[in-house]
Amino acid sequence: MKPTKPMHGTSKAKGCSHMRLGNFCQLFPKLKSWGDDFDIKQQCEAEQVAAILGASSGIMHDVNSSSPDSSTPAGYTFFAQFIDHDITLDTTTALHGSPEENHENSPFPNLRSASLDLDCVYGFGPEAMPFMYDQKQPGRMLTGNKKNKNDVPRNRDGRALIGDPRNDENIFVSQMQLLFIRFHNRRMSGRSFEEAQTDVRYHYQWIVLHDFLRRICDAAVFDEVVSGLEDGSYPKRDLRDECGRICMPLEFSVAGFRFGHSLVRSQYSANDEYTVIDLFDERFGTLGFGHVPEELTIDWRFLLPVEHCHDYIKSKKFDHLLADELIRLPDQIVGHLASTNDRSLAFRNLLRAYALKLPSGQSVAKAIKDLGYNVDPSQDLKFDEIPGWKCVDETIRKKLEKHTPLFFYLMREASVVNDGEKMGPVGSAILLEVFGNMLVHCKSFLNDDEHKNWQPDKCVASNKYLSLSDIVRYVNS
């Protein structure tokens, strides 16, 4: 007999259902890969090019912290990481695997549901993952541990008991995880678990669209998309497979949505007492995947516009430069045997793009224009203005200018077209195509027949758009 009601955390959805895992795919599967356009014959050639751009002291290494601040509050850097861990997880492809080896077992499984359902918070729900939930208060999630009540729950070894272990990679994303756990617990009052879960998801989805994407995407492209969502003409590509699941385009997961890497600072403020700490601070042992020290409990007023007269720090600009902290990732993130190159997130991004056959930025720009977006595939990305560019071997340099790795292309586009304040039109189109599919084809506040024209709770939102800062204020009130 079929159950009359879905299991906790696996609510029935329109189109693709929450917790129904899918695969990775390509937004433009017919395009030639960047490696083929570049005429790369051997794996070592791809690694050499990735090193020129992304290795320590390479083109993308912000050695002197010269990348200026943007107007985006620094907290959105970690919200982007939080979102990424909600919708993508690849555990099958090899960084140093050849394109042929990686694609031998394609399609690659995506071990997260591409539906903005907060499975990184809820996991598979209280019945399947009871260790994350308070057994004395059904539906309520655990918080805190013996070392810090303002931390996520942890086992004896300090491992986080959360829906996605990656949300413990640094203390800021770990505290973002705690913020949404606490938001869920506040919304449990007078509601069943399923009702609170839906309520939290819809507030989260609203913030993703109307706060987060509005801030980071090209204004003209964003306005076009919102208009299309309202009149039913968007998205332009249907990313559902034959089972109704959203496939996750590699152009998004391996390039477009990695924009947050360029926003990362080497130093942040945690609270009143510690206004200057490193992202991975050895003084406190905060190198990832461990307790958040009580003295470093994050006060979000230092990273988000929570209070009108309280200063907050900003993210770095949207550009091709990555902070030193991301070029020299610690052992806890990459393992103690990692090579110097493999410690660089820029190098890893570029090499993975080759290994997974991503097309060049120029090819994607043409394809985006063919979809009907107002983009310029011949946009001058002003490579000659990049410090150190003319020191690159001329043959390689000329090839890179014609066949640019997608991640590098999108970050240069953001820097040139929008002065590093937002993503450029091509990057924005990639992001919005994917998020548009998730909001339209999966259960969301846009298509819930039981709650038509859903709006954020006025007790949570300070205005009709609802922001991440509103969640902080509500949880701390």
C-alpha positions in Angstrom: 0.0 0.0 0.0 1.3 3.5 -0.9 1.8 5.8 2.1 -0.8 8.5 2.5 1.8 11.0 3.4 5.5 11.4 2.5 8.3 10.6 4.9 9.7 13.5 6.9 12.1 15.6 4.8 11.1 13.9 1.5 7.9 15.9 0.7 6.2 15.3 -2.6 7.0 18.0 -5.1 5.9 19.3 -8.4 8.1 18.1 -11.3 11.3 17.0 -9.7 10.9 16.1 -6.0 13.0 17.1 -3.1 15.5 14.5 -2.1 15.4 12.8 -5.6 19.0 12.9 -6.6 20.1 13.5 -10.2 23.1 13.7 -12.4 25.5 16.3 -13.8 25.1 17.2 -17.4 26.2 20.0 -19.8 24.1 23.0 -20.6 25.5 22.9 -24.1 26.5 19.3 -24.8 27.2 19.9 -28.5 30.0 22.4 -28.0 33.6 21.3 -28.3 35.6 21.1 -25.1 38.1 23.9 -24.2 40.9 21.3 -24.3 40.0 20.3 -27.9 39.8 24.0 -29.0 43.1 24.6 -27.3 44.6 21.5 -29.1 45.7 19.9 -25.9 46.9 16.3 -26.6 48.3 15.2 -23.2 47.1 15.6 -19.6 50.4 17.3 -18.7 49.7 20.1 -21.2 46.5 20.9 -19.5 48.2 20.9 -16.1 50.8 23.3 -17.5 48.2 25.8 -18.7 46.3 25.5 -15.4 49.5 26.2 -13.5 50.3 29.3 -15.6 47.0 30.7 -14.6 46.1 29.2 -11.3 49.2 28.0 -9.5 51.0 29.8 -6.7 52.4 33.1 -8.1 50.3 32.5 -11.3 48.1 35.0 -13.1 45.2 34.3 -10.7 47.1 34.5 -7.4 46.3 37.7 -5.6 49.8 37.7 -4.0 49.7 41.3 -2.8 46.0 41.4 -1.9 45.5 44.0 -4.7 41.9 43.0 -5.6 39.8 45.8 -4.1 36.5 45.4 -2.2 33.1 45.2 -3.9 29.9 46.5 -2.4 28.7 43.0 -1.6 28.6 42.2 2.1 31.1 39.5 3.0 28.5 37.2 4.5 27.2 36.5 1.0 30.5 34.7 0.1 29.6 32.0 2.6 25.9 32.0 1.7 27.0 31.2 -1.8 29.1 28.3 -0.5 26.1 27.2 1.6 23.9 27.2 -1.5 26.4 25.3 -3.5 26.5 22.5 -0.9 22.7 22.4 -1.0 22.5 21.6 -4.7 25.8 20.0 -5.9 28.1 17.2 -4.7 30.4 15.3 -7.0 32.4 12.4 -5.5 33.1 10.3 -8.6 35.2 12.4 -11.0 39.0 12.6 -10.6 40.9 16.0 -10.6 43.8 14.4 -12.5 41.7 12.0 -14.5 41.7 12.4 -18.3 38.5 13.5 -20.0 38.2 10.0 -21.4 38.5 8.4 -18.0 36.1 10.7 -16.3 33.5 10.4 -19.0 33.8 6.7 -19.2 31.1 6.3 -16.4 29.1 9.4 -17.3 26.5 10.7 -16.5 28.1 11.6 -13.2 25.7 11.4 -10.2 24.9 14.5 -8.3 24.6 13.5 -4.7 22.6 16.5 -3.8 19.0 17.3 -4.9 19.0 20.2 -7.3 15.9 21.8 -5.8 16.9 24.4 -3.2 15.4 22.1 -0.5 18.1 22.6 2.2 19.0 19.0 2.2 22.4 20.2 3.5 20.5 21.2 6.6 17.8 18.6 6.9 19.7 15.6 5.5 17.2 12.9 4.8 15.0 14.0 7.7 14.5 13.0 11.4 13.5 9.4 10.6 16.5 8.6 8.4 19.1 10.8 10.2 17.9 11.0 13.8 21.4 12.0 15.1 20.8 15.5 13.9 17.4 15.9 15.7 16.3 16.5 19.3 14.7 13.2 20.3 12.9 14.9 23.2 11.3 17.5 20.9 10.2 15.9 17.6 11.2 17.9 14.6 13.5 20.2 16.4 17.2 20.2 15.3 20.2 19.9 17.6 22.5 22.8 18.2 25.7 23.3 20.2 28.2 21.0 21.9 30.2 20.8 25.1 32.8 23.2 23.8 30.5 25.9 22.4 26.8 26.2 22.6 26.9 28.5 19.6 28.3 25.8 17.3 26.7 23.0 15.3 26.3 19.7 17.1 29.4 17.5 17.0 30.5 14.0 18.0 33.3 13.1 20.4 35.9 13.6 17.6 34.6 17.1 16.8 32.9 16.0 13.5 29.9 18.1 12.7 26.5 16.2 12.9 25.0 18.0 9.9 23.4 17.2 6.6 26.5 18.0 4.5 30.0 17.7 6.1 31.3 20.3 3.6 29.4 23.0 5.6 32.2 22.6 8.2 35.0 23.6 5.8 35.5 26.9 7.6 34.0 28.6 10.6 31.9 31.0 8.6 30.0 28.5 6.5 29.7 26.4 9.7 28.0 29.3 11.5 25.8 29.9 8.4 24.7 26.2 8.9 23.9 27.0 12.5 21.9 30.1 11.5 19.5 28.1 9.3 19.2 25.3 11.9 18.2 27.9 14.4 15.8 29.5 11.9 14.1 26.1 11.5 13.8 25.7 15.3 12.2 29.2 15.6 9.7 28.3 12.8 8.7 25.1 14.6 6.5 27.0 17.0 2.9 25.9 16.3 3.9 23.9 13.2 4.6 20.3 12.4 8.1 19.4 11.1 6.8 19.3 7.5 5.1 22.7 7.8 8.2 24.3 9.4 10.4 22.7 6.8 8.3 24.1 3.9 8.2 27.5 5.5 11.9 27.6 6.0 12.5 26.4 2.4 10.3 29.1 0.9 12.0 31.9 2.9 15.4 30.5 1.8 14.3 30.3 -1.9 12.9 33.8 -1.7 16.3 35.1 -0.4 18.2 33.2 -3.1 16.2 34.8 -5.9 15.3 38.3 -4.6 18.3 39.0 -2.4 21.3 36.9 -3.3 20.9 36.7 -7.1 19.7 40.3 -7.4 23.0 41.4 -5.7 25.4 39.2 -7.7 23.8 39.1 -11.2 24.0 41.6 -14.1 21.0 43.9 -13.5 19.6 43.7 -17.1 19.8 39.9 -17.2 18.3 39.6 -13.8 15.4 41.9 -14.6 14.7 39.9 -17.8 14.6 36.7 -15.9 12.3 37.9 -13.1 9.9 39.2 -15.8 10.1 35.8 -17.5 9.4 34.0 -14.3 6.3 36.1 -13.8 4.9 35.6 -17.4 6.0 31.9 -17.7 8.5 32.5 -20.5 11.5 31.4 -18.4 13.7 29.5 -18.1 14.8 29.2 -21.7 16.1 25.6 -21.3 14.3 22.7 -19.6 17.0 20.9 -17.6 14.8 18.0 -16.4 15.6 14.5 -17.4 13.2 11.7 -18.3 12.5 11.1 -14.6 11.7 14.7 -13.9 15.0 15.4 -12.1 17.0 18.6 -12.7 20.4 17.8 -14.1 23.1 20.0 -12.9 25.1 21.6 -15.7 28.8 21.4 -15.4 29.1 24.9 -16.9 27.4 26.0 -13.6 28.9 23.8 -11.0 32.5 23.8 -12.3 32.7 27.4 -13.6 29.8 29.8 -13.1 28.9 29.2 -9.5 32.5 29.2 -8.5 32.5 33.0 -8.7 32.5 33.0 -4.9 36.1 31.9 -4.9 37.1 35.3 -6.1 35.1 37.1 -3.4 37.0 35.4 -0.5 39.2 37.6 1.6 42.3 36.4 3.5 41.1 38.1 6.7 37.7 38.6 8.3 36.1 40.0 11.4 34.4 37.5 13.8 33.1 39.7 16.6 33.9 42.6 18.8 36.9 40.9 20.4 38.4 39.4 17.2 38.0 41.9 14.3 40.9 40.5 12.3 41.3 36.8 11.9 42.5 34.6 9.0 40.0 32.5 7.0 42.0 29.5 8.1 43.6 30.7 11.4 46.3 28.5 12.8 46.3 30.5 16.1 42.9 29.0 16.9 43.2 25.7 15.0 40.4 26.7 12.7 41.7 25.0 9.6 38.4 23.4 8.8 36.3 20.5 10.0 36.5 21.1 13.7 35.0 23.0 16.6 34.3 26.7 16.3 36.0 28.2 19.4 33.7 30.0 21.7 35.7 33.2 21.4 35.2 33.1 17.6 31.5 32.7 17.6 30.5 34.8 14.5 28.6 38.0 15.0 27.0 38.5 11.6 26.7 42.2 12.2 30.4 42.3 11.1 29.7 40.6 7.7 26.1 41.7 6.9 24.1 44.9 7.0 22.2 43.7 10.1 22.2 47.0 12.0 22.0 50.4 10.3 24.9 52.0 12.1 27.1 48.9 12.5 30.1 48.7 10.1 30.5 45.4 8.1 33.2 44.2 5.8 32.7 43.6 2.1 33.7 40.8 -0.2 36.5 41.2 -2.7 35.5 42.1 -6.2 34.2 39.7 -8.8 37.5 39.2 -10.8 40.0 36.6 -11.7 42.1 37.0 -8.6 42.0 34.5 -5.7 43.2 35.3 -2.2 46.4 33.6 -0.9 44.3 31.6 1.5 42.7 29.8 -1.4 46.0 29.3 -3.3 47.5 27.6 -0.3 44.7 25.5 1.0 45.4 23.6 4.3 45.8 19.9 4.8 42.3 19.6 6.3 40.8 20.6 3.0 43.1 18.9 0.4 45.1 16.4 2.5 48.7 16.5 3.7 50.0 14.8 0.5 48.6 17.4 -1.8 51.1 19.0 -4.2 51.7 22.7 -4.3 49.5 23.0 -7.4 46.7 20.9 -6.0 46.5 23.2 -3.0 45.4 26.0 -5.3 41.7 26.3 -5.8 42.3 28.3 -9.0 44.4 25.5 -10.4 41.9 22.9 -9.3 39.0 24.8 -11.0 40.9 25.1 -14.3 42.1 21.5 -14.3 38.7 20.1 -13.5 37.2 22.1 -16.4 39.6 20.3 -18.7 38.9 16.9 -17.1 35.2 17.3 -17.5 35.3 18.7 -21.0 33.9 22.1 -20.4 33.7 24.4 -23.4 35.6 27.7 -23.7 34.1 30.9 -22.5 33.9 32.2 -26.1 31.9 29.1 -27.2 29.5 29.4 -24.2 29.0 33.2 -24.8 27.9 32.4 -28.4 25.5 29.7 -27.2 24.0 32.0 -24.5 23.4 34.6 -27.2 21.7 32.0 -29.4 19.3 31.3 -26.4 18.1 34.8 -26.7 20.2 36.6 -24.1 21.5 40.1 -24.8 25.2 39.2 -24.6 28.3 40.1 -26.7 30.3 37.0 -27.6 33.0 39.3 -28.9 33.4 41.2 -25.7 36.9 42.5 -25.2 38.2 41.0 -21.9 41.3 43.3 -21.9 43.8 40.5 -21.3 46.7 42.8 -21.9 45.7 44.8 -18.8 46.2 41.8 -16.5 49.5 42.1 -14.6 52.0 39.5 -15.8 49.9 38.6 -18.9 52.6 39.6 -21.3 55.1 37.4 -19.5 53.2 34.3 -20.5 54.6 32.4 -23.5 53.2 34.2 -26.6 51.9 31.0 -28.2 50.0 30.0 -25.1 48.8 33.6 -24.5 47.3 33.9 -27.9 45.5 30.6 -27.6 44.1 31.6 -24.2 42.8 34.9 -25.6 40.9 33.0 -28.3 39.9 29.9 -26.2 39.6 30.9 -22.6 38.8 28.4 -19.8 35.2 29.2 -18.8 35.9 30.1 -15.2 38.6 32.5 -16.1 36.5 34.0 -18.9 33.5 34.6 -16.6 35.6 36.3 -13.9 37.3 38.5 -16.5 33.8 39.3 -17.9 32.6 40.4 -14.5 35.7 42.6 -14.0 35.5 44.3 -17.4 31.7 44.6 -17.9 30.6 45.4 -14.4 33.7 46.6 -12.8 33.8 43.6 -10.5 30.6 44.6 -8.8 28.5 41.8 -10.2 28.8 38.9 -12.6 28.8 39.7 -16.3 25.9 38.9 -18.7 27.2 35.5 -19.7 27.9 34.4 -16.2 24.6 35.7 -15.0 22.7 33.9 -17.7 24.3 30.6 -16.7 23.4 31.1 -13.0 19.8 32.2 -13.7 19.1 29.4 -16.1 19.9 26.9 -13.4 18.3 28.6 -10.5 15.3 29.4 -12.8 14.9 25.7 -13.5 15.0 24.8 -9.8 12.4 27.4 -8.9 10.0 26.6 -11.8 10.3 22.9 -12.1 10.7 21.9 -8.5 8.5 22.6 -5.6 9.0 26.3 -4.6 7.1 29.3 -3.4 6.5 30.1 -7.1 4.4 27.0 -7.9 2.8 25.8 -4.7 -0.9 25.4 -5.5 -1.7 25.2 -1.8 0.0 28.5 -1.0 -0.6 30.6 -4.1 1.2 34.0 -4.2 3.3 33.0 -1.2 5.0 35.9 0.6 7.6 36.0 3.4 6.3 36.3 6.9 6.2 40.0 7.8 7.5 39.1 11.2 10.7 37.9 9.5 11.1 40.3 6.5 11.9 43.9 7.0 10.6 44.6 3.5 9.0 42.7 0.6 12.3 41.4 -0.7 13.5 39.7 2.5 17.2 39.5 3.0 19.8 37.3 4.7 20.1 40.0 7.3 16.4 39.6 8.2 17.1 35.9 9.1 19.9 37.0 11.4 17.7 39.6 13.1 14.8 37.2 13.4 16.9 34.3 14.9 18.7 36.7 17.3 15.5 38.5 18.4 
